[in-house]
Amino acid sequence: MHIFDKCHSFTRAREVMAAGYYPYFVPIEGSTATEAVVGGERKIMIGSNNYLGLTHHPRVIEAAQAAIEKYGTGCTGSRFLNGNTDMHDFLEERLAGFMGTEAALVFSTGYQTNLGVIGALLGRTDRVYLDKLDHASIVDASRLSYGEVARFKHGDLEELRAQIEADRESNGNGGGRMVVVDGVFSMEGDIADLPNLVPLCEGLDAVLVVDDAHAIGYLGPRGAGTADHFGMTDRVPLTIGTFSKSFASIGGFVGGPEPVIHYLRHHARSLIFSASMPPPAVATVLTALEVIENEPERRERLWQITHRMREGFKSLGFEIGPTETPIIPIMIGPVEKTFVFWRAVFDAGIFTNPVMPPAVPENSCRLRTSYIATHTDDQLDFVLETFAKVGRELAVI
């Protein structure tokens, strides 16, 4: 067999393209915080993770432009060597203060943050336990590490407890244990049960890592994420975040005890062997953090929108699952019907994301909608009206 045989035999995507329903790699020609221009037409964006609408905030744009003037467009090296600026260091100080941790470490992407943290901390005798709906970066990081990987049913803490207890009884090599969960699950919109998960991990001597990519910025009284939301900041050992959502940029970070962060700074391969965040991206995050701290009305507006859209979809008869956040999945079911539904709302002027296996289970396909603090009431009305029309036409409701 030739190594390229699998490439030549892969025809599914081309079949969907030929049918006119291919929804991926859509070329966006321009944008505002709540709209995307595709094919010269404006689409209401409800497929973005721009939860606070900061990608087009004037201060954020100005800060990015000023950073280019001062530092140039890129650092052309890893932070470990020539790619570290004073802004990187200052951002870590600000993040640690915001998150309530002793220290923080900034990576070039959120994906690389998980690779670096999990890969550096798990040794050959260690075991990591993952929620089955954890993000792909967590799964990949765990598989690439030297540790053993176990997975438990989504949110099933009794299964997790049983797995850890069984491993403790049979494990004679003295290995450590780590539990990694999303704070907000990106395809379901539900929140990790930290009030029960934290004491479970504490009681079984397992280090808890929370990936708060989809929580930091709007969840919690300060917008500091899931631990902030539950008042448990001092009991979550490590929190991972990204800058590609509420922070309107790209990059990632981990916050936790200073000795752990110091160790990661010198052992996380995805940090040491990757070019650092470009200066304009760092400046964007610093300014976005200021906005998050000083404009709480953005969070308040986002939650108003969230409650409105959640109740609106439910009242129309759509199944939206257990979501508690601005991520509202519209459950469709079969792959083909999901593609057709996506195309209909796209043609009507709405940009959203169809989610297919393996990201979700078979026959659990959905349109993942997510909302922005700067969406207008008229835009939201149009979304509900369009989904109601298409939902009736396709017998989804």
N, C-alpha and C positions, 0 to 999 in steps of 0.2 A: 504493500500500500504506500502511496506517495503522501507526504506530509500535507500537500495542498488538496488532497481528495475531498476532505471535509468542507473546504471552501467552495469547490465547484458544485458540490451536492446540496449546498445551502440555498434553497430557492424561495423559502417562505416570504422573506421580506420583499423580493422582487414581485411575487404574486400579489401582495398587498399594494405595492406601488402601481402595478398594472391595473388593479381594480379601482385605483383612485382614492384609497383610504389610508395611505401611509402617513402616520402622524409624527414621525420623528425627524430630527435635524431640520426643522422648519427654519428657513433663513429670515431672521428678523431684520428689517431694514432701518429701523429707528424705534424709539420708544419714549414714553413718559413713565411716571411711576405706576400708572394703572392701565396703560395701553401699549400695544405693540403694533407696529406697521408691518404688514405682510402682503406682498404683491400690490403695494400701493394702497391698501385698505387698512383702516384702523380696527383693531380687535380689542375688546375689553379683556385685560389680562387677569385671569383667575387661575393661572397655572404657575405662578411665581412664588418664591419664598421670601419676597421683599416685604415682610410682614409690617414693618413700620413705615414703608414708603420712602426710605432714605436714599435710594439710588439717585434721585434727582433733587435732593435737598440742596439749596444754593450754597450753604456753608460747607457741605461735604464735597461738592464739586470744586469749590474754591480751594479747599485744603489739598485736594489731590493735585490740582494744577500748580500750587505753590511748591509742593514737594518735588515735582518734576523739575521746576526751575532750580531748586537748591541741590537736589541729589541726582538728578537725571532719571531716566526711565526704568533702570534696573540696577541691581547690585552686582551682577555677573559673578556670583560665587556664593558658597554656603555661609551661613552665619558663623559656623565654626572657624572659618578662615577670614576671608575679606568681605563677606556680605552682611556684616552686622553694623547697623547704624545706631546712633543715640536714640532715634525714634523707636527702634525695636525694643531697646531696653526700657524706655519710658512706657511703651505700651504694656509691657509685662508688669511693670509696677502698677499701672492704672487698672489692669485686669485683676490682679491679685486683690487690690482694694475693693473693686466693684464686686467680685465674687466672694469676698470674705475668706480668702485662703492666704496661706503664708507666702506663697510664691506662684508664679505662672511662667509658662514657656510657650513661645509662639513658633508655629510651624508654617510651612508654605501653603498647605491645604488641610482641610478637615480630614480627608482620607489619610493623608500622611501622618496626621496626629495620632489616629488610631493605630496605624502601622507601627509608628515609633514607640508609643507608650506600651501597647500590649506586647509587641515584639521584644522590647528591652526588659520588661519586668518578668515575663514568663520563662522559666528555665525548664530543663528536661524533666524534672521531677514534679513540676507544678501542673495544676489542672485549672481550666477556665470553664465557667458555666455561662451559656448564652441563652437568652430568650429567643425562641424560634423566629420572632419577627424583628430581631435586631437588624440594623443596617448592614449592607453588604461589606462595608469597610471594616466593621467589627468582626464579621465572619472571616473575611480574608486575612485580617491581622492575626486572628487566633490560629488559623490554619498554617500561616507562615511562621508562627512562633515555634519554639521548641516544646511548648507545653501540650498536654492532652486536652481535647475539647469535648465537652458534653453540652447538650442542648435540652431545654425544658419547654413544655407547652407554654404558649403566650400567657404571661401573667399567672401561671400556676405555681404559686410559691410552695405549696405542699409537695409537688413533684421535685422542685428545686431542693427543698429541705431533705427529702428522702435520698436524692442523689448525693448530696454532700455528706450526709450521715453514713451512707453505705460506703462511700469512698474513704471516709475517716477510719472506718472499722477495718477496711482491707488494705489501706495504704501504709506500708511499713517503711517507706523511703523518706518520710518526713517532708514531703513536698507541700508547697503552699497552695492556697485556693483563692481564686479571683472570680467575681461575678460581674458581668458587664451587661447593662441594659440601656436602651434608649430612655431618655427622660420623657419625651413625647415621641410616639411612634409615627413615623413619617407617612405611612400609607393608611393608617387607621385614625390618627388624631387623638388617641387616648393617652393618658398620663400614667407613668409607672407608679406603682403602689409603694412609694417610699415609706409611709408610716409602718407598713408591715415588713417590707424588704430590708430596711436598715437594721432593725433589731435582730432579724433572722441572720443577717451576715455577721453582725457583732457577736451573736451568741455562738456561731459556728466558726469564728475566727477566719472569715473570708473577706478579702478586700473588695469593697464595692466601687465600681467605676460607672459613672452615669454619663452617657453621651447626650449632651443637652443641645445638640445642633438646632433642633426645632423648638426650643423652649426659651433660650436666652434672648432677652430683648423685650419680651412681652409677658412672660409667665412669672408670677411672684410680685409682691408689692413694690419691689425695686426693679423688676424686670431681669433679675439675676438667675432665673431658671427654676427648675423643679425643686431643688432643695430649698430655695428661697420661698417658693410657693407653699411648701409644707412646714416652713420654719425649722428646717433640719440642716442648715448650712454647715454647722460644726460637726455633723455626724456622717457626712459623705466624704470619704477619703480623697477621691479623685473625681473631678468634673472635666469633661472634654467639651469644647465648643467649636463652632465654625464661624467664619466671618462672611460667608456667602449667603446668609439669610438676613437676619435683622440688621447686621452690620454693613450691608450693602457693598461688600468687597469680595476678597478671596483670601483664604488662609485659615488657620485653626490654632487652638491653644489647649493646654491642659493646666488646671489649677489644682494645687494640693500642698502637702507639707514640704518645707524647703529642702530637707535632705533628699526626698524623692525627686523633686524637680532638678536638683543639682545632679543627681545620678543620671536622670534622663538627658540632661544637657550634654553629658559625655558618653552616653551609650545608645541613644536613639538614632538608628542608622538613617531613617528617613529625614532626620534633621541634619545630620552631619554630611550626608552625601547628596543633598538637594540644594539648589539655589534658593536664597532667602526671598521672602515676600518683597516685591518691588516697593520702593518708597511711596509712590502714590497710593498703593493699596494700604500701607501702614497708616498713612495720614488720613485716609478715608475712615479706617476703623477708629482711630483716636477721636475724630470729630463726631462720628456716629455715636460713640460712647457718651460724649458730652450731650448730644441731643437726647439720647435715651435717659440720661440722668436728669436733664433739665426740662424735658417736655413730656411729662407723664400723661398729658392729654392724648397723646398718640396711642398709648396702651389702652386708655379708656375708650377711645373711639373704635379701636380694633375689637375690643370685647363687645361693644354695642353691635358692631357689624356681625361678629361671630354668632351672637345670640339670635339676631334677626334672621340670618341665613339658615342657621340650623333649624329654627322653628319654621321658616318658610318652606324649606325642602320637605320637612316632615309633614307639614300640613297639606302639601301637594300629593303626598303618598309615596315619596321616595324613601328607600332604605338607605340610611347613612351610617349604620353601625354605631359603635360606642364612643364616637368622637366627643371630646370635651374642649376642643381648641379651634383655632382658625383653619385647621385642616379638616375639610368636610368631604369625605368620599361619597360619591354617588354610585351605589352598587347597581351594576347592570347584569353581570353574570357571564354569558357566553362571549367568547372572543369576538366573533363576527358582529354581533349586535353592538358591542362596545365600540368597535371601529366605526360602524354606521352612525351611532349616536354622536361620537366625537366629530365626525365629518359634518353632521347636520348643524351642530351648534357652532362649529368653526365657520361654516359658510354663512351663518346668521350673524357672525361678528363677535364670537367669544373664543378666546384662546384658553384651552385647558389641556390636561394631560391624561391620556388613556394609560392605565396600568394593567399589565398582563403578566402571566407566569413567566419567569420564576419569581418575580417581585411579589406576587400574591398567589394564593392557592388556585388550582384549577377551578373553573366555573365561579370564580370570585372576582372577575374582572370589574373594573370600576373607572370612573372619571374622577381623578383626584383634583378637587377644587381647593383653593386656598386664597385667603383674603388679605387685603392691604388696608392699613389705617386711613389711606387717602382715597379709597373708593367713595364715589358719590352715591347718594340715594338713588338717583336716576339710573346709574350703572347697575346697581344691585336690583332694582326693579326689572330692568331689561333682562338680567341673567335669570331671574325667577320666571319671568314670563316666557322666555325662550325655552328653558328646560321643561316647563309645564307643557308647552306645545309639542316639543319633540318627544317628551316622555309619553304623551298620549298617542302620538302617531306611531310610535314603536312599541306600544303596549308594555312599557316599563312601569307605568302607573295607570 
